[in-house]
Amino acid sequence: MKQTVIDILIYLFEHFVEDDLELEADRDRLKSELRDAGFDAGQVTKAFDWLQELAANRADSDGLPVAACTSTRVFTFDEERKLDAECRGFIYFLEQAGVLDGISRELVIDRVLALENDELDISQLKWIILMVLFNQPGQEQAFVWMEDMVMDDLNRNLH
């Protein structure tokens, strides 16, 4: 089975998010553990690059104007190719529910486009949203809400 960057990101998030690791300080150890777990070294490097860009984008988003609550996000052709109707609808739903704001929505879309996958399924999108919210200051309540949703999905799939 071919492991993708999203598989590595999910593995990292599931196994190391509670450890409060510093990505830069623990990078070599984590890369070694991921390779020991069977992940391809090239894909591991891409996953760390993805995480580093997420952190950089978080810093760049400070001071950006926020779209009005009544505005509607129109997806580009490339975005529609990666995000099917179900995924786009889910993003709209999260915005309406107040889980995503305009900035976090754009970060989610940016991180989706940064993946090599041609398409994402809804469960992968939920993980990306969870990672973005985890990295956004002031989004703790939205993160907990999203984490509950992801964990409910996992538990439902196990039973």
N, C-alpha and C positions, 0 to 999 in steps of 0.2 A: 504494500500500500504506500502510495506517495504522500509524504507529509508536506503540508503547505505552511506558509508563514502563519496563517490564522490558527492552524493546529498548534503550532509552537506557542503563539501568544496565549491561547486558551490554556495550554498546559502550564505556562508560567504563572498565569493569573490564578489558576486553581491551586497550584502547589506552593507559591511563594508570596502571594499578596499579603497574607497574615504575618509574614516574617519581617515586614517593614524593612526590606532590603534597599540599599542605595544602589541604583542601577550601575553607575560608573564604578563605584568601589568594588562591587561584587560581580562585575561583568565576566571576568575570566573564570571564576568559580562556577557561575551559572552556565556559561557556555560549555564548560567541561561536563557539568551534570546533564545538560541537555544532550550532548553528544553521547554520553554514557547511557542515556535513556533511549537512544536509537535515532535521534534526529540528525539530519544532514547538516554538516558544518556550514555550508553555504546558505541554507535556509535559516539557520540559527543567526547568522550574521545579519541577514535581511530583517529578521524579527527584531533584533536589537536596534537596527537602523530605524525601523518603523516606530518603535517606542521612543527613540531619541527625538524623532520628528514630532511625535505627539507632545512631548515635553516642550519642545521649541515652539510649536504652534500655540500652546497654552500661554507662553510668555508673550507671544506676538498678539494674542487676542485682547490683551488689556487695552482699554480705551477705544475699542471698535464700537461704532454705532450699532444699536440693536434695532432690528426691524420692528415696525409697529405690529401690535397683536392682530390687526386685521389684514396684514399682508399675507400673500400666498407665495410659497417658494415654487418656482418653476424649474424643473429639472432639465439639464442639458441632455443631449443625445447620449454622450458617454456615461452620464450618471444613470440614465434610464437603462442603458445596456447592462450595467453592473447591478442595479437595484431594480428587481422586478416590481410589478404593481403591488404585491403584498408587502414588500419591504418599504416602498415609498408610502403606502398607506399607514404602515406602522409608525414611520417617522412623523407623519402628519398627526396621527393619534397621540403620540407622545408630546408633541408640541401643544395640542389642544388640552391635554391633561396637565400641562405645566411641568412635565418631567424634563423636557428639552426646551431651552430657550434658543434664540436665533444663533448665538455664538456656538453653543454646544452642538446644535444641528449641523452647522457648517463644519465643525471639527469632525463630526461623525462622517459626513460625506467625504471630506478630505481624506480621512483614514481609510475609508472604503476604496476610494480611487487609488490610493497608494498600494493596495494589495494587487498581486499578480493574477488573482482569480478572475475569470471572465464574469462569473456571477456569484452572488452570495445568497445563501438561503436565510430564512428569517432567524433561525437559531444562531447562526454566525453573526448576523447583524446585531442581535441582542448582546452578544459578548463584546462586540466593538463598542456599542453604546455604553455598556458597563465600564469598559476600560477608559473611555473618554470621560465619563462622569467621575470616575475614581480620581482622575488627574486634574479635575477642575475644582479649584477652591470655591467654597460656598455651595457646592452641589451635593452635600452629604445626604440630605433627605431624598433627593432624586436618585442618588446612588443606591440607597437602602431599598427604595421602591423597586428599582430595576433589578437589584440583586435578588429580591424575593421572587420576582417574575422568572428570572433565569433559573434559580434553584427549584422553583415549582416545576418548570419544564423538565429539568434533570430528573427530579423525583418521579414525575409522571412517566418519563421514558424508561425508568428503571423498574416500574411496577406494571 
